[in-house]
């Protein structure tokens, strides 16, 4: 007599953010890489994943073993807003609800009241504790959740200090996404892109105060006499500091001819630029995760990034690349000298190996699946966890 295999754990990943551009579901799957990558990573780990995403258009799509349900539940009046979502949950019968973002406490509380048997995990996506008068509702939503995920455990501390996140709620250090980028031939990538330098430094990020490009320029100018072949290549979108950056370059002979402002570059071209570069640099003062850093690690490109919680987490505490102090050009100068002295093929292999262990699809999927099972195991053993019987309350029609 054979025993039937246990049914796979079923998780719904819920996105409550409505696209202001009102794009179609197919367009969103192309534009929002994280929506797809996180779901596929979990599916590869043997978890059944359904994605439910707020959208102006209703549609069901299936890709790579993941079912995507797009619903306009965020567009209806408040009294009926969650009815389509609850009806879908009744049909899907998940064992766990993974809510992306901390900006939707009222929806979380409504779901908890209407579906009390469905455990909820919240995941941070660049949130900060709100002003005092808005903390009460978020505190209740955190209390209703089974756990909260941040890229680095340290990022939960401001929420604890604000009295929003209780000491009894577990925090899981899990990055927001992964990357499909791959290492490639450096010489070929240089020929294709025209990126050059010895070392060639790549920046991918907005030219704004948080990314702190002026500190980067100060350090590059200071290190140029020791590294006369250094070239800094900057890819960026939003650029409120562009005029200040251009003025800084113009008045420093050590920067003129060494800094190249590429502007906005198609995402697929970033992969080739990362293959061509020797080092990756960012000066962020705050990041929820840092997608560009993840992409650099995926390409085997050593990161020279600020010593902030998310970057410490992504680099294994500086096990790959070099960490430097925010806003300190002397610290960055020392980091560039250190990294340039060992930017060779062996280092790139070590960086890629770190990505495979900690940030790849397999690694991310394993971390999320472990979190899901741990959360369920806190209440009851996974084997005894029957699918939640989700039903609309009579008051919801």
Number of C-alpha atoms within 10 A of each C-alpha: 3 4 5 6 6 7 11 10 20 20 24 23 23 20 18 20 14 17 13 8 8 12 15 15 22 12 10 18 17 11 12 10 14 16 21 19 20 22 27 22 24 23 23 19 18 14 22 20 24 23 23 21 26 21 25 20 14 14 14 14 13 11 10 10 13 19 17 23 20 23 22 19 23 20 14 12 9 10 8 14 15 22 17 16 22 20 13 17 22 16 11 17 18 23 22 23 23 22 21 21 18 19 18 17 20 13 15 24 20 13 18 17 13 18 19 14 14 21 21 28 24 25 23 22 18 17 15 14 19 14 9 9 7 10 17 15 16 23 18 16 23 24 16 20 21 22 23 24 25 23 28 21 17 14 22 21 12 13 19 14 11 15 16 22 24 14 9 9 14 15 23 19 20 24 27 24 23 25 22 13 20 16 19 15 10 17 12 13 18 18 11 12 14 10 21 20 17 15 20 20 26 27 26 25 26 23 24 18 15 15 22 19 25 22 19 21 20 21 20 25 22 17 20 16 11 10 16 13 13 22 23 26 22 21 19 17 14 12 16 12 16 18 11 14 18 14 11 16 21 13 10 12 11 19 21 14 11 19 20 16 14 13 17 15 14 8 8 9 11 19 20 23 26 33 28 29 28 25 26 24 28 26 27 22 17 17 18 20 23 20 19 19 26 26 21 30 33 28 27 29 31 31 27 27 25 25 21 22 19 26 27 19 21 25 26 14 16 17 14 24 27 22 22 22 16 21 20 15 22 17 15 29 21 15 20 25 13 14 20 19 10 13 16 13 13 10 17 24 16 18 23 23 17 20 26 16 12 21 26 23 25 18 18 26 25 20 20 23 21 13 20 25 14 15 20 20 14 10 11 11 12 16 11 9 13 12 16 18 15 21 15 18 12 6 6 11 7
